[in-house]
Amino acid sequence: MTRFLLGRTLLLLLGLVVASLLIFLALRVLPGDVAQVIGGTKATPEQVEKIRESLGLNQSLATQYTSWVAGLLRGDLGSSLLTGRPVGDDLAHRFQVTLPLTLLSLAIALVVALPLGTYAALRHDRPIGVAVGFGSQTLAAVPALWAGLLLILLFGRGVGLVGILPTSGFPRTGWQDPGAALTALVLPALTIGLIEGAVLLRFVRSAALEALDQDYVRAGAARGLTRPQALVRHGLPNVGLSVVSVSGLIFAGLITGAVLIEALFNLPGVGRMLVDDVGSRDIAKVQGEVIFLTGIVLVIGAVIDVTHRLIDPRQRERAAAA
């Protein structure tokens, strides 16, 4: 296990190095000039060049990259070229919205997928099981924007049939008022959670169906257990592997890709900040944000691998044999 952890850590570090180089180079080929944005439309070429010099943008790419990586090694994600604010401070502020939204969405997805996916597998040859499977496929194909608008029309305060939930914004006081903050995230989390729950349900159903055909589940049924009991006692580890993998991917995807939902519900999250910074050509801030999000995705991937090794006896046996 120690050798596996060391190897996985080295792979994670290598991924971060490659990602940092790709991010740095990709941002340098984007059109636009932040110095021109700062100087405005009336700035002369000489003024723009002075701004570039003051920001260090006239240095060689190697010098800029080395300086940026040196800051990352110190835990410094850089500062905005437009406002001078540390990127880490802005990320910490915006993550107070994005992280709870992601966790709440994932919780809703798991609550939907685990029981319904297992039930659909146990009743796969009956109308109710077929209906659950068909419903999950249909819901998974619904665009998030449409789902959000539909939920607003159903539950949005002032516009919905049952107007009980806010449809826009986040409290200025943040989580100082937990009730208001959590209420503001309910509709966005339902929008994401129901759709991702439908996707996860299909994986749970598939894994449970596969487990039902295994000899150990049949042996449990032969000893007097019902099919649901045999599945729960002997088949859940296999189902758990699929759930862990897909849940990790969903979690990473939600953190990095909830831009549309944050825009629809006017939430000041990380996704919206990243889109705004790309639009303003704030390269230093964008590269700090992207490497941070990339690091989260790589860490989640590593955690998934370690979790598989811990809960899958077949991987432990192969490691012991090696």
C-alpha positions as CSV (number, residue, x, y, z in Angstrom):
1,M,0.0,0.0,0.0
2,T,2.9,2.4,0.8
3,R,4.4,1.7,-2.6
4,F,1.1,2.4,-4.3
5,L,0.6,5.6,-2.4
6,L,4.1,6.8,-3.3
7,G,3.5,6.0,-7.0
8,R,0.1,7.7,-7.0
9,T,1.6,10.8,-5.4
10,L,4.4,11.0,-8.0
11,L,1.8,10.6,-10.7
12,L,-0.3,13.4,-9.2
13,L,2.8,15.7,-9.0
14,L,3.7,14.9,-12.6
15,G,0.1,15.7,-13.7
16,L,0.3,19.1,-11.9
17,V,3.6,19.9,-13.7
18,V,2.3,19.1,-17.1
19,A,-1.0,20.9,-16.4
20,S,0.8,24.0,-15.2
21,L,2.8,24.1,-18.5
22,L,-0.2,23.6,-20.7
23,I,-2.3,26.2,-18.8
24,F,0.5,28.8,-19.0
25,L,1.1,28.3,-22.7
26,A,-2.6,28.1,-23.6
27,L,-3.3,31.4,-21.9
28,R,-0.4,33.1,-23.7
29,V,-1.9,32.4,-27.1
30,L,-5.4,33.8,-26.3
31,P,-6.2,37.0,-28.1
32,G,-6.4,40.2,-26.2
33,D,-4.0,42.2,-24.0
34,V,-4.7,43.0,-20.4
35,A,-2.4,46.0,-20.6
36,Q,-4.7,47.5,-23.2
37,V,-7.7,46.7,-21.0
38,I,-6.1,48.5,-18.1
39,G,-5.0,51.5,-20.2
40,G,-8.4,51.8,-21.9
41,T,-9.2,52.8,-25.5
42,K,-7.5,56.1,-25.2
43,A,-4.1,54.8,-24.1
44,T,-1.2,55.4,-26.4
45,P,1.1,52.5,-27.4
46,E,3.8,54.0,-25.1
47,Q,1.4,54.0,-22.2
48,V,0.4,50.4,-22.9
49,E,4.0,49.3,-23.1
50,K,4.7,50.9,-19.7
51,I,1.8,49.0,-18.2
52,R,3.1,45.8,-19.7
53,E,6.5,46.5,-18.2
54,S,5.1,47.3,-14.8
55,L,3.2,44.0,-14.8
56,G,6.1,42.0,-16.0
57,L,4.4,41.0,-19.2
58,N,7.4,42.0,-21.3
59,Q,9.6,39.4,-19.7
60,S,10.4,36.2,-21.5
61,L,7.9,33.3,-21.3
62,A,10.5,31.2,-19.4
63,T,11.0,33.9,-16.8
64,Q,7.2,34.4,-16.4
65,Y,6.6,30.6,-16.1
66,T,9.5,30.1,-13.6
67,S,8.2,33.0,-11.4
68,W,4.7,31.7,-11.5
69,V,5.7,28.1,-10.5
70,A,8.0,29.5,-7.7
71,G,4.9,31.3,-6.3
72,L,2.8,28.1,-6.6
73,L,5.4,26.2,-4.6
74,R,5.1,28.8,-1.8
75,G,1.3,28.4,-1.9
76,D,0.8,31.7,-3.8
77,L,-1.7,31.5,-6.7
78,G,-0.7,35.0,-7.8
79,S,-2.6,38.2,-7.9
80,S,-5.1,39.8,-10.3
81,L,-3.5,42.1,-12.8
82,L,-6.6,44.4,-12.7
83,T,-7.4,44.7,-9.0
84,G,-4.2,43.5,-7.3
85,R,-6.2,41.1,-5.1
86,P,-4.6,37.7,-4.3
87,V,-6.2,35.0,-6.3
88,G,-6.4,32.7,-3.2
89,D,-8.5,35.3,-1.4
90,D,-11.0,35.5,-4.2
91,L,-11.2,31.7,-4.6
92,A,-11.8,31.3,-0.9
93,H,-14.6,33.8,-1.0
94,R,-16.3,32.3,-4.1
95,F,-15.9,28.7,-2.8
96,Q,-18.2,29.6,0.0
97,V,-20.9,29.3,-2.6
98,T,-19.5,26.7,-5.1
99,L,-18.4,24.1,-2.6
100,P,-21.7,23.9,-0.6
101,L,-23.6,23.9,-3.9
102,T,-21.6,21.0,-5.1
103,L,-21.9,19.0,-1.9
104,L,-25.6,19.6,-1.7
105,S,-26.1,18.6,-5.3
106,L,-24.0,15.4,-4.8
107,A,-26.0,14.5,-1.7
108,I,-29.3,14.9,-3.7
109,A,-27.9,12.8,-6.5
110,L,-26.9,10.0,-4.2
111,V,-30.3,10.1,-2.4
112,V,-32.0,9.7,-5.8
113,A,-29.6,7.2,-7.4
114,L,-28.8,4.6,-4.7
115,P,-32.3,3.5,-3.7
116,L,-33.9,3.9,-7.0
117,G,-31.0,2.3,-8.9
118,T,-31.0,-0.7,-6.7
119,Y,-34.8,-1.0,-6.9
120,A,-34.7,-0.7,-10.7
121,A,-32.2,-3.5,-10.8
122,L,-34.2,-5.8,-8.5
123,R,-37.4,-5.1,-10.6
124,H,-35.7,-4.8,-14.0
125,D,-38.1,-7.4,-15.5
126,R,-41.3,-5.7,-14.2
127,P,-43.1,-2.5,-15.4
128,I,-42.0,-0.4,-12.4
129,G,-38.4,-1.2,-13.0
130,V,-38.6,-0.5,-16.7
131,A,-40.4,2.8,-15.9
132,V,-37.6,3.9,-13.4
133,G,-34.9,3.1,-16.0
134,F,-36.7,4.9,-18.8
135,G,-37.4,7.9,-16.5
136,S,-33.7,8.1,-15.5
137,Q,-32.6,8.1,-19.2
138,T,-35.1,10.8,-20.0
139,L,-34.1,13.0,-17.1
140,A,-30.4,12.6,-17.8
141,A,-31.0,13.9,-21.3
142,V,-32.7,17.1,-20.1
143,P,-30.4,20.2,-20.4
144,A,-29.6,21.8,-17.1
145,L,-30.9,25.2,-18.2
146,W,-34.3,23.8,-19.0
147,A,-34.5,21.9,-15.8
148,G,-33.6,25.0,-13.8
149,L,-36.2,27.1,-15.6
150,L,-38.8,24.4,-15.0
151,L,-38.0,24.3,-11.3
152,I,-38.2,28.1,-11.1
153,L,-41.6,28.0,-12.7
154,L,-42.7,25.4,-10.2
155,F,-41.1,26.6,-7.0
156,G,-39.7,30.1,-7.6
157,R,-40.8,32.7,-5.2
158,G,-43.1,35.2,-7.0
159,V,-43.2,33.3,-10.3
160,G,-43.8,29.7,-9.5
161,L,-46.9,27.7,-8.9
162,V,-45.6,26.9,-5.4
163,G,-43.6,30.0,-4.8
164,I,-41.6,29.1,-1.7
165,L,-37.9,29.3,-2.8
166,P,-35.7,32.2,-4.0
167,T,-34.6,32.1,-7.6
168,S,-31.7,34.5,-7.7
169,G,-28.8,35.7,-5.7
170,F,-27.0,34.8,-2.6
171,P,-27.1,36.7,0.8
172,R,-24.5,39.5,1.1
173,T,-23.7,38.3,4.6
174,G,-22.9,34.8,3.3
175,W,-23.1,32.0,5.8
176,Q,-23.6,34.4,8.7
177,D,-27.3,33.6,8.0
178,P,-27.2,29.8,7.4
179,G,-30.9,29.5,6.8
180,A,-31.0,32.2,4.0
181,A,-27.8,30.9,2.4
182,L,-29.0,27.3,2.3
183,T,-32.4,28.3,1.0
184,A,-30.7,30.2,-1.9
185,L,-28.9,27.0,-2.9
186,V,-31.9,24.7,-2.8
187,L,-33.2,25.3,-6.4
188,P,-29.7,25.3,-8.0
189,A,-28.8,22.1,-6.1
190,L,-32.0,20.4,-7.1
191,T,-31.4,21.3,-10.7
192,I,-27.9,19.7,-10.7
193,G,-28.7,16.9,-8.3
194,L,-31.7,15.5,-10.1
195,I,-30.0,15.4,-13.5
196,E,-26.7,14.0,-12.1
197,G,-28.7,11.7,-9.9
198,A,-30.4,10.3,-13.1
199,V,-26.9,9.7,-14.6
200,L,-25.7,8.0,-11.4
201,L,-28.8,5.9,-11.2
202,R,-28.0,4.3,-14.5
203,F,-24.6,3.3,-13.2
204,V,-26.0,1.9,-10.0
205,R,-28.7,-0.1,-11.8
206,S,-26.1,-1.5,-14.2
207,A,-23.7,-2.5,-11.3
208,A,-26.5,-4.0,-9.3
209,L,-27.7,-6.0,-12.3
210,E,-24.2,-7.3,-12.8
211,A,-23.9,-8.2,-9.1
212,L,-27.2,-10.1,-9.1
213,D,-25.8,-12.5,-11.7
214,Q,-22.7,-13.3,-9.6
215,D,-22.3,-16.7,-7.9
216,Y,-21.9,-15.2,-4.4
217,V,-25.3,-13.5,-4.6
218,R,-26.9,-16.7,-5.9
219,A,-25.3,-18.6,-3.1
220,G,-26.7,-16.2,-0.6
221,A,-30.1,-16.6,-2.1
222,A,-29.7,-20.4,-1.9
223,R,-29.0,-20.2,1.8
224,G,-32.4,-18.6,2.3
225,L,-31.8,-14.9,1.8
226,T,-34.1,-13.0,-0.4
227,R,-32.6,-11.4,-3.6
228,P,-32.6,-7.9,-2.0
229,Q,-30.9,-9.3,1.2
230,A,-28.3,-11.2,-0.9
231,L,-27.6,-8.1,-3.0
232,V,-27.2,-5.9,0.1
233,R,-25.0,-8.3,2.0
234,H,-22.9,-9.6,-0.8
235,G,-23.2,-7.3,-3.8
236,L,-22.9,-3.9,-2.4
237,P,-19.0,-3.8,-2.6
238,N,-19.3,-4.1,-6.4
239,V,-22.0,-1.5,-6.6
240,G,-19.9,0.7,-4.3
241,L,-17.0,0.7,-6.7
242,S,-19.1,2.1,-9.5
243,V,-20.7,4.7,-7.1
244,V,-17.4,5.9,-5.8
245,S,-15.9,6.3,-9.3
246,V,-18.9,8.1,-10.8
247,S,-19.6,10.2,-7.7
248,G,-16.0,11.4,-7.7
249,L,-16.2,12.3,-11.4
250,I,-19.5,14.1,-10.8
251,F,-18.0,16.0,-7.8
252,A,-15.0,17.1,-9.8
253,G,-17.2,18.1,-12.7
254,L,-19.6,20.1,-10.6
255,I,-16.8,22.1,-9.0
256,T,-15.3,23.0,-12.3
257,G,-18.3,23.2,-14.5
258,A,-21.3,24.6,-12.6
259,V,-21.0,27.9,-14.6
260,L,-24.4,27.7,-16.3
261,I,-26.3,27.1,-13.1
262,E,-24.4,29.8,-11.3
263,A,-25.3,32.2,-14.1
264,L,-29.0,31.1,-14.2
265,F,-29.5,31.6,-10.5
266,N,-27.1,34.6,-10.2
267,L,-24.8,32.9,-7.7
268,P,-21.3,34.4,-7.1
269,G,-19.4,31.2,-7.5
270,V,-16.1,30.1,-8.8
271,G,-17.4,29.4,-12.3
272,R,-18.8,32.8,-12.8
273,M,-15.7,34.4,-11.6
274,L,-13.6,32.4,-14.0
275,V,-15.8,33.4,-17.0
276,D,-15.6,37.1,-16.0
277,D,-11.8,37.0,-15.6
278,V,-11.4,35.3,-19.0
279,G,-13.5,38.1,-20.5
280,S,-11.4,40.8,-19.0
281,R,-8.1,39.0,-20.1
282,D,-6.8,38.9,-16.5
283,I,-4.3,36.2,-17.4
284,A,-2.5,36.0,-14.0
285,K,-5.8,35.4,-12.2
286,V,-7.2,33.0,-14.7
287,Q,-4.1,30.8,-14.6
288,G,-4.2,30.7,-10.8
289,E,-7.8,29.7,-10.8
290,V,-7.4,27.1,-13.5
291,I,-4.4,25.4,-11.9
292,F,-6.3,25.3,-8.6
293,L,-9.3,23.7,-10.1
294,T,-7.1,21.3,-12.1
295,G,-5.4,20.3,-8.8
296,I,-8.8,19.6,-7.3
297,V,-9.7,17.3,-10.2
298,L,-6.3,15.4,-10.0
299,V,-6.6,15.0,-6.2
300,I,-10.1,13.6,-6.5
301,G,-8.8,11.1,-9.1
302,A,-6.1,10.0,-6.7
303,V,-8.6,9.7,-3.9
304,I,-10.8,7.5,-6.1
305,D,-7.8,5.2,-6.9
306,V,-6.9,4.9,-3.2
307,T,-10.5,4.2,-2.3
308,H,-10.7,1.5,-4.9
309,R,-7.6,-0.1,-3.5
310,L,-9.1,-0.1,0.0
311,I,-12.5,-1.5,-0.8
312,D,-11.8,-3.9,-3.6
313,P,-10.3,-7.1,-2.4
314,R,-9.2,-8.2,-5.9
315,Q,-6.8,-5.2,-6.2
316,R,-5.4,-5.9,-2.7
317,E,-4.8,-9.6,-3.7
318,R,-3.1,-8.5,-7.0
319,A,-0.9,-6.1,-5.1
320,A,0.1,-8.7,-2.5
321,A,0.9,-11.2,-5.3
322,A,3.1,-8.7,-7.0
